Amino acid sequence: MTKIAFAFSAVLALLAATPAVSADLKNNDDMAHEIYVEAGEIDKTITIGAHETIRDLCHDCYVEVTETGSAFSVEGEENLVITDGQLSAE
């Protein structure tokens, strides 16, 4: 029983030490876009330039292209792409 408890606690410690992976956002368009991001109680508006990629944008969040209303809820490591003003998962 002690061996099982020790092994279980080692697995929990490993999971706790694993960093949360955040989503990237890539803009395939020839124009910049204003992006609204909401993660928990924090929200912000950012601009992504034409053909720009923002690394580690957020984890478990809501992302919206403000000009088009195209939105996506990120759950985990999904990478998002903007094409013709529309958000999609890559």
N, C-alpha and C positions, 0 to 999 in steps of 0.2 A: 504494500500500500504506500509506503514511504517513497519507493522508486517512482510510482505513478504520479504522486503529488509533486515530486521534484521535476519530473519530465514535463508535467503540465505547467508548472511555474516557469520553466525555461522557455516553453513555447509562448506563454503570455508576455514574458520579458522581450522576446524577439519581436513579437507583433507590436508591442508598444514602442520599440526602438525604430520601427520602420517608418520613414517619413511619409506624409500624405503626398500623393502625386497630384499635381495641378494640371488643369487643361491649358493648352495653348490656343491662341486665336490667330488665324491667318486670313489676311485680306487679299483676295485674288482680283479685286476690282482696280480700275484705273483712277479711282477717286478715294479720298479719305472718308471715314464714317465715324459718327459719334456713337459710342457704345455705352449703354447703361448696364452696370453690374451690381447685383444684390447678393450678398453672402451673409446670411444670418441677419444681424442687426446693422450691418455695415452696407452702405450703398455708395456708389460713385459713378461719375460719368467721365469717360476717357475718350480720346480720339486715337483711332488707328489709321496710319497713313496708307496710301496706295501701295499695294504689294508688300506690306509690312507684316511681320509676325510678332505677336506679343507672347512671350514665354511665361509659363506659370501664372496665367491670368487669375484663376480661382479654382476652388475645389468645392463641390456641392453648392452650386450657386445658380442664379438666374441671370442670363445674358440677353440683351435686346439691342438690335440696331434701331436707334431712335427714329431715323428718317422713314423707315419702312414698317416698323412694328414687328419685324421678324424676330422671334424669340426662341430660346432654347434653355432648358433646365439641365445643367451639367451635374452628373452624378458620377464622380470619380475622375477617371483619366481620359475622358473623351476629348479629342481635339476638334475644335470648331473651325469652320471655314466660311468666309463671306464670299459669295459669288452672285453678282447682279443684285446686291443689297440683301440677299437672303442668307440666313444662317443655316448651316447643316453640320452634322457630325461627320468627321473624316474617319 
